[in-house]
Amino acid sequence: MQATALAYSNIALVKYWGKRDAAYNLPAAGSISATLAPLATTTTVSWRRDHAEDRVVLNGQRSSGRDRARIVTFLDLLREKHGIDWTAEVVTENSFPTAAGLASSASGFAALALAATRAAELDYDLSALSALARRGSGSAARSLHGGFVRLHAGSVDAPEEAVASLIASETHWDLRVLFVLTATGRKKVSSTVGMNQTQKTSPYFDAWIASVNRALPQAEHAILTRDFDALTTIAEASALQMHASAIAASPGVLYWNGTTVDIIHATRAMREDEGIPVFFTIDAGPHVKLFTTASHELAVQRRMAALPGVVETLSARIGGPARVLDSPLGPTPEHPSRRSE
Ligand code: PMV
């Protein structure tokens, strides 16, 4: 009754921002992402009869409060659905700095879905795992697959259709992703709170969802044809439109700091003045993630590391699918190369 799984993080090129249904955690629109190695979560789940309550150990520390509550709620889903009356011990490690406010829910719930079902000997295929991971976090539904991934919106009548599918595997396009960290500590407004506030109060929310539906087929085509320029236009627009809709909420949801804006300008200057293929995307926090090619990765990293306000950079490449590991603790996941200023 024990299994260990590893899942990589992912970053959206066409963003998910808004829910059609909170109970099933159904997204209001589809989204497209790239899975990122070596930013991984490794999770061991042991179902046990002898413990009164679930135990959660996160990065070597016994977890309580909100982090533990989200995991227990997720385990409750499985217990209810399959009549399991055991509790679980969940031991989970991130290979990237959680304290820096980097999203760990995508890799975290993907690894948890895989380890928890496997440990309970439940027969879940990739689609079923993706739907299950979605209940923990929308972006987690995408981290079951490697490479380039599309999450479908589904509907209230057919929530099982809100699952991820593969656009192209991790060997399709050797892109590099540079995380440019502009702050330390956890983000102040969670993505769930930020998207709810946007959906409820932003006059731009409907326009945002319409723009996502236009961007999805365009982004898929750009990925399949490895068209970096087209993907640049689509991905930057998606990030800016998502943030524009959030900023227009009441009160406005503003995740950026001054360095976030400086990085946007520096990225565009590198591209427009020097012809370097690079574009930015930004999630629910102040950090910026840059896509570039393998041959330009070092130049982009050096330029970003030299900007005032940049705390640290982390390099990633396109990662593979989530997988079950043989040993309980698993091989130590490779650590991303970190460069501090
Ligand atoms: O998966 P969640 O609920 O943490 O939401 C993710 C939201 C964004 O990261 C901002 C966008 C995305 O598609 O990943």
Boltz pocket constraint, residues with backbone or C-beta under 6 A from the ligand:
constraints:
  - pocket:
      binder: B
      contacts: [[A, 10], [A, 11], [A, 12], [A, 14], [A, 15], [A, 16], [A, 17], [A, 31], [A, 103], [A, 105], [A, 106], [A, 137], [A, 138], [A, 139], [A, 140], [A, 191], [A, 192], [A, 282], [A, 283], [A, 284]]
      max_distance: 6.0
